[in-house]
Amino acid sequence: MEMLFTGRAISAQEALRSGLVSLVVPSDKLEEETEHVVKSIISNSAAVLALGKQYIYSQMGTTPSAAFKQGTDTMVCNLAHPDAQEGIAAFKEKRAPKWTTPKGK
């Protein structure tokens, strides 16, 4: 809240400690780390990522109890999706998943 009201700039380390960012890297490693994060994200199911993204946006501005209910419903939908089942199977079988939903769909 202090940052919001005062406009005080904070260091990258303080932003990390505060949970405003999830990772801090030296500037000379930024592109490499960005590539790593992007590859990690795009290796996941596009359909399951879309469900999560849809939930994040839809619960904004709702009450905590409504957001919790939406989150529960989203998790049930997610687990019923063929890609979620494939992800669980791939994890158990120690193999890479074969997503059913093409990227960009």
Jmol script that loads the backbone (N, CA, C; Angstrom):
load data "model"
ATOM      1  N   MET A   1       0.815  -1.190   0.000  1.00  0.00           N
ATOM      2  CA  MET A   1       0.000   0.000   0.000  1.00  0.00           C
ATOM      3  C   MET A   1       0.859   1.254   0.000  1.00  0.00           C
ATOM      4  N   GLU A   2       1.980   1.167   0.709  1.00  0.00           N
ATOM      5  CA  GLU A   2       2.855   2.343   0.774  1.00  0.00           C
ATOM      6  C   GLU A   2       3.250   2.797  -0.625  1.00  0.00           C
ATOM      7  N   MET A   3       3.633   1.834  -1.464  1.00  0.00           N
ATOM      8  CA  MET A   3       4.031   2.176  -2.821  1.00  0.00           C
ATOM      9  C   MET A   3       2.894   2.846  -3.581  1.00  0.00           C
ATOM     10  N   LEU A   4       1.692   2.327  -3.396  1.00  0.00           N
ATOM     11  CA  LEU A   4       0.532   2.874  -4.079  1.00  0.00           C
ATOM     12  C   LEU A   4       0.289   4.334  -3.689  1.00  0.00           C
ATOM     13  N   PHE A   5       0.385   4.605  -2.396  1.00  0.00           N
ATOM     14  CA  PHE A   5       0.055   5.951  -1.918  1.00  0.00           C
ATOM     15  C   PHE A   5       1.200   6.950  -2.024  1.00  0.00           C
ATOM     16  N   THR A   6       2.433   6.451  -1.947  1.00  0.00           N
ATOM     17  CA  THR A   6       3.572   7.378  -1.969  1.00  0.00           C
ATOM     18  C   THR A   6       4.243   7.462  -3.320  1.00  0.00           C
ATOM     19  N   GLY A   7       4.087   6.429  -4.146  1.00  0.00           N
ATOM     20  CA  GLY A   7       4.776   6.404  -5.434  1.00  0.00           C
ATOM     21  C   GLY A   7       6.254   6.105  -5.289  1.00  0.00           C
ATOM     22  N   ARG A   8       6.669   5.684  -4.092  1.00  0.00           N
ATOM     23  CA  ARG A   8       8.076   5.370  -3.826  1.00  0.00           C
ATOM     24  C   ARG A   8       8.531   4.190  -4.688  1.00  0.00           C
ATOM     25  N   ALA A   9       9.651   4.379  -5.350  1.00  0.00           N
ATOM     26  CA  ALA A   9      10.238   3.295  -6.141  1.00  0.00           C
ATOM     27  C   ALA A   9      10.875   2.286  -5.195  1.00  0.00           C
ATOM     28  N   ILE A  10      10.837   1.029  -5.592  1.00  0.00           N
ATOM     29  CA  ILE A  10      11.474  -0.008  -4.780  1.00  0.00           C
ATOM     30  C   ILE A  10      12.478  -0.758  -5.634  1.00  0.00           C
ATOM     31  N   SER A  11      13.390  -1.437  -4.966  1.00  0.00           N
ATOM     32  CA  SER A  11      14.402  -2.216  -5.689  1.00  0.00           C
ATOM     33  C   SER A  11      13.784  -3.520  -6.193  1.00  0.00           C
ATOM     34  N   ALA A  12      14.482  -4.152  -7.105  1.00  0.00           N
ATOM     35  CA  ALA A  12      14.032  -5.444  -7.622  1.00  0.00           C
ATOM     36  C   ALA A  12      13.941  -6.466  -6.495  1.00  0.00           C
ATOM     37  N   GLN A  13      14.913  -6.457  -5.593  1.00  0.00           N
ATOM     38  CA  GLN A  13      14.910  -7.410  -4.472  1.00  0.00           C
ATOM     39  C   GLN A  13      13.709  -7.177  -3.554  1.00  0.00           C
ATOM     40  N   GLU A  14      13.371  -5.894  -3.321  1.00  0.00           N
ATOM     41  CA  GLU A  14      12.213  -5.589  -2.485  1.00  0.00           C
ATOM     42  C   GLU A  14      10.923  -6.025  -3.178  1.00  0.00           C
ATOM     43  N   ALA A  15      10.852  -5.844  -4.488  1.00  0.00           N
ATOM     44  CA  ALA A  15       9.685  -6.303  -5.254  1.00  0.00           C
ATOM     45  C   ALA A  15       9.549  -7.814  -5.169  1.00  0.00           C
ATOM     46  N   LEU A  16      10.666  -8.512  -5.200  1.00  0.00           N
ATOM     47  CA  LEU A  16      10.665  -9.972  -5.072  1.00  0.00           C
ATOM     48  C   LEU A  16      10.170 -10.385  -3.691  1.00  0.00           C
ATOM     49  N   ARG A  17      10.721  -9.764  -2.649  1.00  0.00           N
ATOM     50  CA  ARG A  17      10.302 -10.077  -1.274  1.00  0.00           C
ATOM     51  C   ARG A  17       8.826  -9.789  -1.050  1.00  0.00           C
ATOM     52  N   SER A  18       8.331  -8.761  -1.711  1.00  0.00           N
ATOM     53  CA  SER A  18       6.928  -8.355  -1.547  1.00  0.00           C
ATOM     54  C   SER A  18       5.969  -9.185  -2.387  1.00  0.00           C
ATOM     55  N   GLY A  19       6.487 -10.009  -3.278  1.00  0.00           N
ATOM     56  CA  GLY A  19       5.630 -10.818  -4.136  1.00  0.00           C
ATOM     57  C   GLY A  19       5.110 -10.092  -5.363  1.00  0.00           C
ATOM     58  N   LEU A  20       5.672  -8.920  -5.653  1.00  0.00           N
ATOM     59  CA  LEU A  20       5.254  -8.183  -6.845  1.00  0.00           C
ATOM     60  C   LEU A  20       5.834  -8.779  -8.120  1.00  0.00           C
ATOM     61  N   VAL A  21       6.961  -9.449  -7.998  1.00  0.00           N
ATOM     62  CA  VAL A  21       7.580 -10.163  -9.115  1.00  0.00           C
ATOM     63  C   VAL A  21       7.931 -11.560  -8.630  1.00  0.00           C
ATOM     64  N   SER A  22       8.051 -12.500  -9.532  1.00  0.00           N
ATOM     65  CA  SER A  22       8.351 -13.871  -9.137  1.00  0.00           C
ATOM     66  C   SER A  22       9.814 -14.247  -9.335  1.00  0.00           C
ATOM     67  N   LEU A  23      10.547 -13.393 -10.028  1.00  0.00           N
ATOM     68  CA  LEU A  23      11.941 -13.706 -10.316  1.00  0.00           C
ATOM     69  C   LEU A  23      12.705 -12.430 -10.611  1.00  0.00           C
ATOM     70  N   VAL A  24      13.943 -12.379 -10.143  1.00  0.00           N
ATOM     71  CA  VAL A  24      14.835 -11.263 -10.457  1.00  0.00           C
ATOM     72  C   VAL A  24      16.104 -11.865 -11.036  1.00  0.00           C
ATOM     73  N   VAL A  25      16.516 -11.350 -12.190  1.00  0.00           N
ATOM     74  CA  VAL A  25      17.730 -11.848 -12.836  1.00  0.00           C
ATOM     75  C   VAL A  25      18.603 -10.663 -13.237  1.00  0.00           C
ATOM     76  N   PRO A  26      19.910 -10.886 -13.348  1.00  0.00           N
ATOM     77  CA  PRO A  26      20.786  -9.814 -13.829  1.00  0.00           C
ATOM     78  C   PRO A  26      20.387  -9.427 -15.258  1.00  0.00           C
ATOM     79  N   SER A  27      20.580  -8.178 -15.612  1.00  0.00           N
ATOM     80  CA  SER A  27      20.152  -7.691 -16.931  1.00  0.00           C
ATOM     81  C   SER A  27      20.778  -8.483 -18.075  1.00  0.00           C
ATOM     82  N   ASP A  28      22.004  -8.967 -17.893  1.00  0.00           N
ATOM     83  CA  ASP A  28      22.637  -9.724 -18.976  1.00  0.00           C
ATOM     84  C   ASP A  28      22.045 -11.126 -19.135  1.00  0.00           C
ATOM     85  N   LYS A  29      21.205 -11.557 -18.210  1.00  0.00           N
ATOM     86  CA  LYS A  29      20.561 -12.873 -18.285  1.00  0.00           C
ATOM     87  C   LYS A  29      19.057 -12.761 -18.570  1.00  0.00           C
ATOM     88  N   LEU A  30      18.567 -11.526 -18.734  1.00  0.00           N
ATOM     89  CA  LEU A  30      17.137 -11.307 -18.888  1.00  0.00           C
ATOM     90  C   LEU A  30      16.559 -12.022 -20.107  1.00  0.00           C
ATOM     91  N   GLU A  31      17.188 -11.860 -21.256  1.00  0.00           N
ATOM     92  CA  GLU A  31      16.665 -12.493 -22.473  1.00  0.00           C
ATOM     93  C   GLU A  31      16.666 -14.014 -22.342  1.00  0.00           C
ATOM     94  N   GLU A  32      17.745 -14.563 -21.812  1.00  0.00           N
ATOM     95  CA  GLU A  32      17.857 -16.013 -21.627  1.00  0.00           C
ATOM     96  C   GLU A  32      16.759 -16.520 -20.685  1.00  0.00           C
ATOM     97  N   GLU A  33      16.552 -15.837 -19.589  1.00  0.00           N
ATOM     98  CA  GLU A  33      15.532 -16.257 -18.624  1.00  0.00           C
ATOM     99  C   GLU A  33      14.129 -16.086 -19.192  1.00  0.00           C
ATOM    100  N   THR A  34      13.916 -15.018 -19.960  1.00  0.00           N
ATOM    101  CA  THR A  34      12.620 -14.806 -20.598  1.00  0.00           C
ATOM    102  C   THR A  34      12.309 -15.952 -21.549  1.00  0.00           C
ATOM    103  N   GLU A  35      13.298 -16.360 -22.342  1.00  0.00           N
ATOM    104  CA  GLU A  35      13.124 -17.500 -23.257  1.00  0.00           C
ATOM    105  C   GLU A  35      12.760 -18.759 -22.470  1.00  0.00           C
ATOM    106  N   HIS A  36      13.421 -18.962 -21.352  1.00  0.00           N
ATOM    107  CA  HIS A  36      13.168 -20.141 -20.514  1.00  0.00           C
ATOM    108  C   HIS A  36      11.717 -20.132 -20.013  1.00  0.00           C
ATOM    109  N   VAL A  37      11.252 -19.001 -19.518  1.00  0.00           N
ATOM    110  CA  VAL A  37       9.881 -18.889 -19.010  1.00  0.00           C
ATOM    111  C   VAL A  37       8.879 -19.089 -20.141  1.00  0.00           C
ATOM    112  N   VAL A  38       9.124 -18.472 -21.287  1.00  0.00           N
ATOM    113  CA  VAL A  38       8.215 -18.609 -22.425  1.00  0.00           C
ATOM    114  C   VAL A  38       8.128 -20.076 -22.865  1.00  0.00           C
ATOM    115  N   LYS A  39       9.261 -20.752 -22.970  1.00  0.00           N
ATOM    116  CA  LYS A  39       9.257 -22.167 -23.368  1.00  0.00           C
ATOM    117  C   LYS A  39       8.489 -23.010 -22.359  1.00  0.00           C
ATOM    118  N   SER A  40       8.637 -22.687 -21.100  1.00  0.00           N
ATOM    119  CA  SER A  40       7.915 -23.414 -20.056  1.00  0.00           C
ATOM    120  C   SER A  40       6.411 -23.216 -20.197  1.00  0.00           C
ATOM    121  N   ILE A  41       5.988 -21.991 -20.460  1.00  0.00           N
ATOM    122  CA  ILE A  41       4.557 -21.701 -20.607  1.00  0.00           C
ATOM    123  C   ILE A  41       3.990 -22.393 -21.843  1.00  0.00           C
ATOM    124  N   ILE A  42       4.672 -22.262 -22.987  1.00  0.00           N
ATOM    125  CA  ILE A  42       4.106 -22.812 -24.226  1.00  0.00           C
ATOM    126  C   ILE A  42       4.204 -24.337 -24.305  1.00  0.00           C
ATOM    127  N   SER A  43       4.921 -24.949 -23.362  1.00  0.00           N
ATOM    128  CA  SER A  43       4.961 -26.411 -23.344  1.00  0.00           C
ATOM    129  C   SER A  43       3.708 -26.991 -22.697  1.00  0.00           C
ATOM    130  N   ASN A  44       2.892 -26.147 -22.097  1.00  0.00           N
ATOM    131  CA  ASN A  44       1.666 -26.587 -21.441  1.00  0.00           C
ATOM    132  C   ASN A  44       0.504 -26.602 -22.424  1.00  0.00           C
ATOM    133  N   SER A  45      -0.583 -27.218 -22.010  1.00  0.00           N
ATOM    134  CA  SER A  45      -1.783 -27.293 -22.836  1.00  0.00           C
ATOM    135  C   SER A  45      -2.383 -25.907 -23.037  1.00  0.00           C
ATOM    136  N   ALA A  46      -2.581 -25.533 -24.279  1.00  0.00           N
ATOM    137  CA  ALA A  46      -3.188 -24.230 -24.590  1.00  0.00           C
ATOM    138  C   ALA A  46      -4.604 -24.153 -24.027  1.00  0.00           C
ATOM    139  N   ALA A  47      -5.340 -25.238 -24.086  1.00  0.00           N
ATOM    140  CA  ALA A  47      -6.725 -25.237 -23.607  1.00  0.00           C
ATOM    141  C   ALA A  47      -6.783 -25.064 -22.099  1.00  0.00           C
ATOM    142  N   VAL A  48      -5.919 -25.743 -21.381  1.00  0.00           N
ATOM    143  CA  VAL A  48      -5.914 -25.646 -19.917  1.00  0.00           C
ATOM    144  C   VAL A  48      -5.411 -24.268 -19.484  1.00  0.00           C
ATOM    145  N   LEU A  49      -4.416 -23.744 -20.179  1.00  0.00           N
ATOM    146  CA  LEU A  49      -3.961 -22.375 -19.892  1.00  0.00           C
ATOM    147  C   LEU A  49      -5.085 -21.376 -20.134  1.00  0.00           C
ATOM    148  N   ALA A  50      -5.855 -21.573 -21.193  1.00  0.00           N
ATOM    149  CA  ALA A  50      -6.965 -20.667 -21.506  1.00  0.00           C
ATOM    150  C   ALA A  50      -8.024 -20.702 -20.406  1.00  0.00           C
ATOM    151  N   LEU A  51      -8.295 -21.886 -19.862  1.00  0.00           N
ATOM    152  CA  LEU A  51      -9.257 -21.988 -18.760  1.00  0.00           C
ATOM    153  C   LEU A  51      -8.777 -21.178 -17.558  1.00  0.00           C
ATOM    154  N   GLY A  52      -7.498 -21.312 -17.242  1.00  0.00           N
ATOM    155  CA  GLY A  52      -6.937 -20.565 -16.113  1.00  0.00           C
ATOM    156  C   GLY A  52      -6.981 -19.073 -16.349  1.00  0.00           C
ATOM    157  N   LYS A  53      -6.630 -18.661 -17.538  1.00  0.00           N
ATOM    158  CA  LYS A  53      -6.634 -17.234 -17.879  1.00  0.00           C
ATOM    159  C   LYS A  53      -8.057 -16.680 -17.829  1.00  0.00           C
ATOM    160  N   GLN A  54      -9.000 -17.449 -18.345  1.00  0.00           N
ATOM    161  CA  GLN A  54     -10.403 -17.025 -18.318  1.00  0.00           C
ATOM    162  C   GLN A  54     -10.863 -16.846 -16.870  1.00  0.00           C
ATOM    163  N   TYR A  55     -10.477 -17.756 -15.993  1.00  0.00           N
ATOM    164  CA  TYR A  55     -10.859 -17.642 -14.587  1.00  0.00           C
ATOM    165  C   TYR A  55     -10.262 -16.394 -13.951  1.00  0.00           C
ATOM    166  N   ILE A  56      -8.989 -16.149 -14.186  1.00  0.00           N
ATOM    167  CA  ILE A  56      -8.324 -14.982 -13.591  1.00  0.00           C
ATOM    168  C   ILE A  56      -9.085 -13.710 -13.937  1.00  0.00           C
ATOM    169  N   TYR A  57      -9.424 -13.547 -15.208  1.00  0.00           N
ATOM    170  CA  TYR A  57     -10.128 -12.340 -15.630  1.00  0.00           C
ATOM    171  C   TYR A  57     -11.568 -12.299 -15.123  1.00  0.00           C
ATOM    172  N   SER A  58     -12.244 -13.430 -15.105  1.00  0.00           N
ATOM    173  CA  SER A  58     -13.658 -13.425 -14.731  1.00  0.00           C
ATOM    174  C   SER A  58     -13.874 -13.184 -13.244  1.00  0.00           C
ATOM    175  N   GLN A  59     -12.921 -13.543 -12.384  1.00  0.00           N
ATOM    176  CA  GLN A  59     -13.136 -13.385 -10.957  1.00  0.00           C
ATOM    177  C   GLN A  59     -12.758 -12.001 -10.437  1.00  0.00           C
ATOM    178  N   MET A  60     -12.132 -11.198 -11.280  1.00  0.00           N
ATOM    179  CA  MET A  60     -11.772  -9.848 -10.847  1.00  0.00           C
ATOM    180  C   MET A  60     -13.049  -9.050 -10.583  1.00  0.00           C
ATOM    181  N   GLY A  61     -13.071  -8.355  -9.491  1.00  0.00           N
ATOM    182  CA  GLY A  61     -14.223  -7.518  -9.169  1.00  0.00           C
ATOM    183  C   GLY A  61     -15.366  -8.269  -8.513  1.00  0.00           C
ATOM    184  N   THR A  62     -15.198  -9.557  -8.269  1.00  0.00           N
ATOM    185  CA  THR A  62     -16.238 -10.305  -7.576  1.00  0.00           C
ATOM    186  C   THR A  62     -15.889 -10.389  -6.093  1.00  0.00           C
ATOM    187  N   THR A  63     -16.798 -10.902  -5.332  1.00  0.00           N
ATOM    188  CA  THR A  63     -16.540 -11.096  -3.905  1.00  0.00           C
ATOM    189  C   THR A  63     -15.598 -12.292  -3.732  1.00  0.00           C
ATOM    190  N   PRO A  64     -14.901 -12.367  -2.610  1.00  0.00           N
ATOM    191  CA  PRO A  64     -14.033 -13.532  -2.379  1.00  0.00           C
ATOM    192  C   PRO A  64     -14.802 -14.862  -2.462  1.00  0.00           C
ATOM    193  N   SER A  65     -16.016 -14.911  -1.934  1.00  0.00           N
ATOM    194  CA  SER A  65     -16.755 -16.176  -1.984  1.00  0.00           C
ATOM    195  C   SER A  65     -17.155 -16.529  -3.420  1.00  0.00           C
ATOM    196  N   ALA A  66     -17.515 -15.522  -4.219  1.00  0.00           N
ATOM    197  CA  ALA A  66     -17.844 -15.787  -5.628  1.00  0.00           C
ATOM    198  C   ALA A  66     -16.602 -16.231  -6.392  1.00  0.00           C
ATOM    199  N   ALA A  67     -15.471 -15.602  -6.107  1.00  0.00           N
ATOM    200  CA  ALA A  67     -14.213 -15.981  -6.770  1.00  0.00           C
ATOM    201  C   ALA A  67     -13.830 -17.412  -6.393  1.00  0.00           C
ATOM    202  N   PHE A  68     -14.026 -17.769  -5.132  1.00  0.00           N
ATOM    203  CA  PHE A  68     -13.713 -19.132  -4.686  1.00  0.00           C
ATOM    204  C   PHE A  68     -14.604 -20.137  -5.411  1.00  0.00           C
ATOM    205  N   LYS A  69     -15.894 -19.823  -5.522  1.00  0.00           N
ATOM    206  CA  LYS A  69     -16.824 -20.712  -6.223  1.00  0.00           C
ATOM    207  C   LYS A  69     -16.419 -20.857  -7.689  1.00  0.00           C
ATOM    208  N   GLN A  70     -16.090 -19.732  -8.342  1.00  0.00           N
ATOM    209  CA  GLN A  70     -15.642 -19.787  -9.741  1.00  0.00           C
ATOM    210  C   GLN A  70     -14.370 -20.620  -9.862  1.00  0.00           C
ATOM    211  N   GLY A  71     -13.453 -20.456  -8.914  1.00  0.00           N
ATOM    212  CA  GLY A  71     -12.207 -21.214  -8.934  1.00  0.00           C
ATOM    213  C   GLY A  71     -12.460 -22.706  -8.820  1.00  0.00           C
ATOM    214  N   THR A  72     -13.381 -23.068  -7.935  1.00  0.00           N
ATOM    215  CA  THR A  72     -13.741 -24.485  -7.770  1.00  0.00           C
ATOM    216  C   THR A  72     -14.329 -25.034  -9.067  1.00  0.00           C
ATOM    217  N   ASP A  73     -15.252 -24.284  -9.654  1.00  0.00           N
ATOM    218  CA  ASP A  73     -15.864 -24.721 -10.919  1.00  0.00           C
ATOM    219  C   ASP A  73     -14.819 -24.852 -12.027  1.00  0.00           C
ATOM    220  N   THR A  74     -13.883 -23.906 -12.080  1.00  0.00           N
ATOM    221  CA  THR A  74     -12.832 -23.936 -13.095  1.00  0.00           C
ATOM    222  C   THR A  74     -11.939 -25.162 -12.907  1.00  0.00           C
ATOM    223  N   MET A  75     -11.600 -25.472 -11.658  1.00  0.00           N
ATOM    224  CA  MET A  75     -10.752 -26.647 -11.400  1.00  0.00           C
ATOM    225  C   MET A  75     -11.449 -27.931 -11.829  1.00  0.00           C
ATOM    226  N   VAL A  76     -12.760 -28.023 -11.594  1.00  0.00           N
ATOM    227  CA  VAL A  76     -13.509 -29.208 -12.013  1.00  0.00           C
ATOM    228  C   VAL A  76     -13.502 -29.319 -13.537  1.00  0.00           C
ATOM    229  N   CYS A  77     -13.747 -28.193 -14.223  1.00  0.00           N
ATOM    230  CA  CYS A  77     -13.699 -28.175 -15.699  1.00  0.00           C
ATOM    231  C   CYS A  77     -12.313 -28.580 -16.195  1.00  0.00           C
ATOM    232  N   ASN A  78     -11.312 -28.016 -15.557  1.00  0.00           N
ATOM    233  CA  ASN A  78      -9.932 -28.286 -15.930  1.00  0.00           C
ATOM    234  C   ASN A  78      -9.643 -29.782 -15.818  1.00  0.00           C
ATOM    235  N   LEU A  79      -9.987 -30.378 -14.694  1.00  0.00           N
ATOM    236  CA  LEU A  79      -9.698 -31.799 -14.486  1.00  0.00           C
ATOM    237  C   LEU A  79     -10.466 -32.700 -15.442  1.00  0.00           C
ATOM    238  N   ALA A  80     -11.613 -32.236 -15.918  1.00  0.00           N
ATOM    239  CA  ALA A  80     -12.402 -33.030 -16.869  1.00  0.00           C
ATOM    240  C   ALA A  80     -11.876 -32.914 -18.296  1.00  0.00           C
ATOM    241  N   HIS A  81     -11.029 -31.921 -18.546  1.00  0.00           N
ATOM    242  CA  HIS A  81     -10.526 -31.702 -19.908  1.00  0.00           C
ATOM    243  C   HIS A  81      -9.566 -32.831 -20.301  1.00  0.00           C
ATOM    244  N   PRO A  82      -9.641 -33.303 -21.538  1.00  0.00           N
ATOM    245  CA  PRO A  82      -8.732 -34.378 -21.982  1.00  0.00           C
ATOM    246  C   PRO A  82      -7.250 -34.021 -21.792  1.00  0.00           C
ATOM    247  N   ASP A  83      -6.881 -32.767 -21.958  1.00  0.00           N
ATOM    248  CA  ASP A  83      -5.477 -32.387 -21.775  1.00  0.00           C
ATOM    249  C   ASP A  83      -5.044 -32.520 -20.317  1.00  0.00           C
ATOM    250  N   ALA A  84      -5.945 -32.249 -19.391  1.00  0.00           N
ATOM    251  CA  ALA A  84      -5.605 -32.428 -17.978  1.00  0.00           C
ATOM    252  C   ALA A  84      -5.374 -33.909 -17.684  1.00  0.00           C
ATOM    253  N   GLN A  85      -6.239 -34.745 -18.225  1.00  0.00           N
ATOM    254  CA  GLN A  85      -6.070 -36.186 -18.027  1.00  0.00           C
ATOM    255  C   GLN A  85      -4.753 -36.673 -18.658  1.00  0.00           C
ATOM    256  N   GLU A  86      -4.443 -36.135 -19.828  1.00  0.00           N
ATOM    257  CA  GLU A  86      -3.178 -36.477 -20.489  1.00  0.00           C
ATOM    258  C   GLU A  86      -1.994 -36.016 -19.648  1.00  0.00           C
ATOM    259  N   GLY A  87      -2.080 -34.834 -19.081  1.00  0.00           N
ATOM    260  CA  GLY A  87      -0.998 -34.318 -18.236  1.00  0.00           C
ATOM    261  C   GLY A  87      -0.756 -35.199 -17.025  1.00  0.00           C
ATOM    262  N   ILE A  88      -1.829 -35.636 -16.393  1.00  0.00           N
ATOM    263  CA  ILE A  88      -1.713 -36.523 -15.225  1.00  0.00           C
ATOM    264  C   ILE A  88      -1.098 -37.856 -15.639  1.00  0.00           C
ATOM    265  N   ALA A  89      -1.584 -38.409 -16.744  1.00  0.00           N
ATOM    266  CA  ALA A  89      -1.047 -39.690 -17.230  1.00  0.00           C
ATOM    267  C   ALA A  89       0.431 -39.560 -17.583  1.00  0.00           C
ATOM    268  N   ALA A  90       0.794 -38.498 -18.263  1.00  0.00           N
ATOM    269  CA  ALA A  90       2.195 -38.288 -18.656  1.00  0.00           C
ATOM    270  C   ALA A  90       3.084 -38.162 -17.422  1.00  0.00           C
ATOM    271  N   PHE A  91       2.611 -37.452 -16.414  1.00  0.00           N
ATOM    272  CA  PHE A  91       3.379 -37.315 -15.174  1.00  0.00           C
ATOM    273  C   PHE A  91       3.587 -38.680 -14.526  1.00  0.00           C
ATOM    274  N   LYS A  92       2.517 -39.458 -14.423  1.00  0.00           N
ATOM    275  CA  LYS A  92       2.610 -40.776 -13.788  1.00  0.00           C
ATOM    276  C   LYS A  92       3.526 -41.712 -14.572  1.00  0.00           C
ATOM    277  N   GLU A  93       3.507 -41.570 -15.895  1.00  0.00           N
ATOM    278  CA  GLU A  93       4.312 -42.443 -16.754  1.00  0.00           C
ATOM    279  C   GLU A  93       5.698 -41.869 -17.041  1.00  0.00           C
ATOM    280  N   LYS A  94       5.991 -40.715 -16.443  1.00  0.00           N
ATOM    281  CA  LYS A  94       7.302 -40.056 -16.596  1.00  0.00           C
ATOM    282  C   LYS A  94       7.660 -39.848 -18.070  1.00  0.00           C
ATOM    283  N   ARG A  95       6.715 -39.237 -18.795  1.00  0.00           N
ATOM    284  CA  ARG A  95       6.926 -38.932 -20.210  1.00  0.00           C
ATOM    285  C   ARG A  95       6.380 -37.541 -20.505  1.00  0.00           C
ATOM    286  N   ALA A  96       6.736 -37.033 -21.653  1.00  0.00           N
ATOM    287  CA  ALA A  96       6.210 -35.729 -22.070  1.00  0.00           C
ATOM    288  C   ALA A  96       4.748 -35.886 -22.489  1.00  0.00           C
ATOM    289  N   PRO A  97       3.900 -34.929 -22.148  1.00  0.00           N
ATOM    290  CA  PRO A  97       2.494 -35.036 -22.544  1.00  0.00           C
ATOM    291  C   PRO A  97       2.296 -34.778 -24.031  1.00  0.00           C
ATOM    292  N   LYS A  98       1.240 -35.355 -24.561  1.00  0.00           N
ATOM    293  CA  LYS A  98       0.843 -35.132 -25.955  1.00  0.00           C
ATOM    294  C   LYS A  98      -0.512 -34.441 -25.891  1.00  0.00           C
ATOM    295  N   TRP A  99      -0.511 -33.108 -25.987  1.00  0.00           N
ATOM    296  CA  TRP A  99      -1.733 -32.334 -25.842  1.00  0.00           C
ATOM    297  C   TRP A  99      -2.676 -32.575 -27.010  1.00  0.00           C
ATOM    298  N   THR A 100      -3.974 -32.589 -26.711  1.00  0.00           N
ATOM    299  CA  THR A 100      -4.977 -32.818 -27.754  1.00  0.00           C
ATOM    300  C   THR A 100      -5.399 -31.518 -28.438  1.00  0.00           C
ATOM    301  N   THR A 101      -5.200 -30.395 -27.763  1.00  0.00           N
ATOM    302  CA  THR A 101      -5.620 -29.114 -28.307  1.00  0.00           C
ATOM    303  C   THR A 101      -4.440 -28.430 -28.980  1.00  0.00           C
ATOM    304  N   PRO A 102      -4.554 -28.109 -30.267  1.00  0.00           N
ATOM    305  CA  PRO A 102      -3.444 -27.438 -30.954  1.00  0.00           C
ATOM    306  C   PRO A 102      -3.191 -26.055 -30.347  1.00  0.00           C
ATOM    307  N   LYS A 103      -1.971 -25.596 -30.430  1.00  0.00           N
ATOM    308  CA  LYS A 103      -1.614 -24.258 -29.958  1.00  0.00           C
ATOM    309  C   LYS A 103      -2.435 -23.231 -30.719  1.00  0.00           C
ATOM    310  N   GLY A 104      -2.867 -22.203 -30.012  1.00  0.00           N
ATOM    311  CA  GLY A 104      -3.627 -21.137 -30.630  1.00  0.00           C
ATOM    312  C   GLY A 104      -5.117 -21.424 -30.722  1.00  0.00           C
ATOM    313  N   LYS A 105      -5.565 -22.519 -30.153  1.00  0.00           N
ATOM    314  CA  LYS A 105      -7.010 -22.852 -30.187  1.00  0.00           C
ATOM    315  C   LYS A 105      -7.620 -22.619 -28.834  1.00  0.00           C
TER     316      LYS A 105
END
end "model"
wireframe off; spacefill off
backbone 0.3
color backbone group
